[in-house]
Amino acid sequence: MFKLLRRLYDWVLSFANTKYAPLALFALAFIESSFFPVPPDLLLIALAISLPKKSFKYALLCSIGSVLGGIFGYMIGYGLYDLIGVKIISYLGYENYFEIIGNLYRENAFFAILTAAFTPIPYKVFTIAAGFWKVDLITFILASIIGRSARFFIVAGLIYVFGARIKIFIDKYFSLLTITFMLLLVGGFLILKYLL
């Protein structure tokens, strides 16, 4: 399994120095949101570091591809779960999380999808689960646009400002940065909820 992931990782990064890099980034973001195991962040970081002035263009491509791929994942969960979705979830080893995600969707689908962009659980599990649990499609799309765009534009923004040296910082403190962002996000929602 590790060797396969390593080969996929190397294959993804091999697109960084080709003329097809933007198309590869879009395609990778699309398929990662529905079934592919390697996240697009790897290629996004490589491209943004090589051309920092295009960082936000790459983040936009990544965001659009990811949201569209998320809709495809939603459709898998909605109508093809027994045929395809269950195999994807099983392959990833996230069967135990499926019911938990269903409960999160029943409590607050928008917030669950929004935060899914920053959890260690692959986004594709959330997209397939959203279709399976029949989350409102508009809610799903809006939360995906905000969550996924935030994730990719934060990475692009950091690279735009700090250049290549931010990659080392992101790699080293990714978990801490994710937790900090989530705390700020949750805090913002609580403030809005109780003050408005």
PyMOL commands that set and color helices and strands:
alter all, ss='L'
color gray80, all
select helices_A, chain A and resi 2-13+21-32+41-50+52-79+81-92+95-116+123-132+137-162+165-195
alter helices_A, ss='H'
color red, helices_A
deselect
rebuild
show_as cartoon
